[in-house]
């Protein structure tokens, strides 16, 4: 695990965190700070991923939630265009 960096400050919650946890925190911040409407985090490995196997470490950032958010956003934009 990366303990720090010579080039930039590392957030305390990223220290000693796995890559998975770091990506989950990134998704959380992007959505919470309203930079993104939604995010999706899906993980797989080279061996099982090629067979379509994956895992979703956070139900908040599941593909289902992401797709539902995307559909809702598209519907809202389509309704706004009709006005």
Backbone bond lengths (Angstrom), bond angles and torsions (degrees), N, CA, C in turn:
res aa  C-N    CA-C-N  psi(-1)  N-CA   C-N-CA  omega(-1)  CA-C   N-CA-C  phi
1 X - - - 1.455 - - 1.533 109.49 -
2 X 1.290 114.93 145.78 1.457 121.02 178.35 1.522 108.53 -78.59
3 X 1.303 117.18 124.83 1.461 121.62 -179.95 1.519 112.03 -87.60
4 X 1.281 117.47 -27.03 1.453 121.92 -178.22 1.508 108.94 -173.93
5 X 1.303 115.13 -172.07 1.447 119.05 -179.44 1.508 108.85 -143.40
6 X 1.303 115.32 145.00 1.453 120.19 176.49 1.517 111.36 -77.32
7 X 1.340 117.67 -19.48 1.452 121.46 -172.30 1.521 115.17 -102.45
8 X 1.313 118.17 -22.81 1.461 120.39 -178.23 1.524 109.71 -155.49
9 X 1.312 114.89 158.87 1.458 121.14 179.33 1.526 110.09 -75.04
10 X 1.317 116.64 138.20 1.458 122.25 178.93 1.524 108.08 -102.09
11 X 1.342 116.67 130.65 1.455 120.37 177.20 1.530 109.52 -60.72
12 X 1.325 117.46 140.35 1.475 120.35 -177.62 1.528 113.13 -55.53
13 X 1.337 117.90 -37.78 1.462 119.93 -178.13 1.528 113.18 -69.69
14 X 1.339 117.55 -15.54 1.461 120.71 176.74 1.525 112.25 -85.85
15 X 1.301 117.56 -19.64 1.462 120.70 -179.91 1.525 109.28 -67.98
16 X 1.309 115.97 133.27 1.472 123.61 -179.98 1.533 112.82 61.74
17 X 1.327 118.19 17.12 1.463 121.56 177.72 1.527 109.28 -97.47
18 X 1.308 115.93 146.10 1.467 120.43 177.09 1.528 109.41 -69.16
19 X 1.323 115.69 165.01 1.464 119.12 176.07 1.527 110.15 -60.49
20 X 1.318 116.64 -38.57 1.461 121.19 178.60 1.529 110.46 -58.56
21 X 1.321 116.45 -48.89 1.461 120.49 -179.29 1.527 110.82 -64.08
22 X 1.316 117.40 -38.25 1.464 120.45 178.43 1.523 111.54 -62.39
23 X 1.327 116.96 -43.52 1.463 120.01 177.94 1.523 111.07 -65.67
24 X 1.328 116.62 -38.22 1.464 119.62 177.49 1.530 110.66 -62.57
25 X 1.313 117.10 -43.52 1.468 121.07 177.31 1.528 111.16 -63.50
26 X 1.318 117.06 -39.08 1.469 121.16 177.57 1.526 110.50 -61.32
27 X 1.339 116.63 -48.93 1.472 120.41 178.42 1.522 110.49 -58.57
28 X 1.317 116.01 -44.24 1.465 120.77 179.93 1.523 111.32 -58.08
29 X 1.313 116.94 -46.15 1.473 120.82 -179.39 1.521 112.37 -66.70
30 X 1.321 116.70 -42.18 1.458 119.89 -179.08 1.523 111.65 -61.38
31 X 1.329 116.61 -39.47 1.462 120.65 179.80 1.528 109.98 -77.52
32 X 1.311 117.53 -45.70 1.471 121.45 -178.73 1.529 111.32 -60.31
33 X 1.320 117.23 -41.27 1.467 121.35 -179.45 1.524 112.22 -82.58
34 X 1.325 116.40 5.38 1.458 124.29 176.58 1.534 112.88 60.03
35 X 1.325 115.83 29.41 1.460 119.98 172.60 1.527 109.46 -80.51
36 X 1.342 116.03 -29.86 1.455 123.42 174.94 1.517 108.11 -124.34
37 X 1.322 117.09 149.08 1.460 120.92 173.90 1.524 110.33 -74.75
38 X 1.320 116.83 -34.71 1.462 122.14 -178.79 1.524 108.54 -158.49
39 X 1.319 115.07 165.81 1.462 120.95 177.93 1.520 108.28 -144.75
40 X 1.314 115.30 158.41 1.460 121.37 179.96 1.518 108.34 -134.92
41 X 1.326 116.38 134.66 1.460 121.07 178.98 1.521 108.43 -126.59
42 X 1.320 115.64 110.87 1.458 122.82 179.86 1.523 107.58 -124.96
43 X 1.326 116.76 131.37 1.457 121.54 -178.83 1.518 110.85 -119.55
44 X 1.314 115.56 144.19 1.461 121.19 174.11 1.524 107.12 -150.38
45 X 1.305 115.67 171.76 1.459 118.37 174.89 1.524 108.89 -121.27
46 X 1.299 116.50 169.86 1.462 121.43 -174.62 1.519 112.10 -61.27
47 X 1.307 116.96 -34.96 1.463 120.76 -176.33 1.524 112.34 -73.66
48 X 1.316 117.32 -52.68 1.470 120.32 -174.92 1.520 113.07 -93.17
49 X 1.307 117.40 -22.04 1.462 120.63 -179.80 1.516 112.61 -63.08
50 X 1.308 117.23 -35.04 1.466 121.23 178.96 1.525 111.32 -64.32
51 X 1.329 116.70 -21.47 1.473 121.28 177.77 1.527 111.31 -96.36
52 X 1.332 116.37 9.65 1.462 120.40 176.62 1.514 115.08 85.97
53 X 1.320 117.28 9.37 1.462 120.04 179.55 1.524 109.63 -88.03
54 X 1.314 115.91 136.12 1.457 121.48 179.93 1.518 109.04 -152.16
55 X 1.315 115.34 172.84 1.463 119.93 174.11 1.521 109.03 -137.37
56 X 1.308 114.56 152.73 1.459 122.10 177.74 1.533 106.71 -115.39
57 X 1.329 117.72 103.66 1.465 120.01 -174.57 1.530 114.11 -68.83
58 X 1.320 117.83 -17.29 1.456 121.55 -178.80 1.527 109.49 -135.43
59 X 1.323 116.73 124.21 1.473 119.28 178.52 1.526 110.66 -65.13
60 X 1.327 116.85 -27.49 1.463 120.67 178.23 1.525 111.59 -62.68
61 X 1.317 116.90 -32.17 1.458 121.56 -177.05 1.531 111.35 -112.75
62 X 1.323 116.00 35.50 1.462 121.43 178.58 1.534 109.54 -74.52
63 X 1.332 115.40 160.82 1.456 119.49 177.99 1.524 110.18 -64.07
64 X 1.324 117.03 -37.46 1.472 120.84 179.88 1.521 111.11 -59.12
65 X 1.336 117.02 -48.45 1.468 120.52 178.80 1.524 111.31 -62.49
66 X 1.324 115.88 -40.66 1.461 120.54 179.43 1.525 110.58 -62.43
67 X 1.335 116.35 -47.20 1.468 120.70 -179.03 1.521 111.09 -63.73
68 X 1.320 117.61 -40.84 1.464 120.79 178.72 1.527 110.56 -62.46
69 X 1.323 116.71 -41.01 1.460 121.21 178.48 1.529 110.59 -65.35
70 X 1.312 116.59 -41.44 1.464 121.64 179.33 1.525 110.81 -62.88
71 X 1.320 116.66 -43.91 1.469 121.08 179.24 1.525 110.29 -63.90
72 X 1.327 117.15 -44.67 1.468 120.89 -179.85 1.525 110.45 -61.77
73 X 1.315 116.86 -40.48 1.463 120.93 179.60 1.526 110.87 -65.98
74 X 1.330 116.72 -42.97 1.463 120.88 178.94 1.528 110.92 -63.40
75 X 1.331 116.90 -41.43 1.470 120.42 177.76 1.527 111.38 -63.53
76 X 1.327 117.20 -41.87 1.458 120.99 179.07 1.523 111.07 -63.31
77 X 1.327 117.34 -42.06 1.460 120.60 177.73 1.524 111.42 -65.68
78 X 1.328 117.23 -40.13 1.465 120.46 178.87 1.522 111.01 -63.87
79 X 1.316 118.21 -40.81 1.474 121.78 178.00 1.518 110.48 -65.53
80 X 1.317 117.96 -40.06 1.464 122.10 -179.76 1.530 110.54 -65.54
81 X 1.309 117.70 -34.38 1.473 121.67 179.10 1.511 112.42 -68.36
82 X 1.337 116.41 -29.59 1.474 120.72 -177.83 1.521 111.50 -74.36
83 X 1.280 118.25 -19.24 1.477 121.09 -177.63 1.490 112.03 -72.25
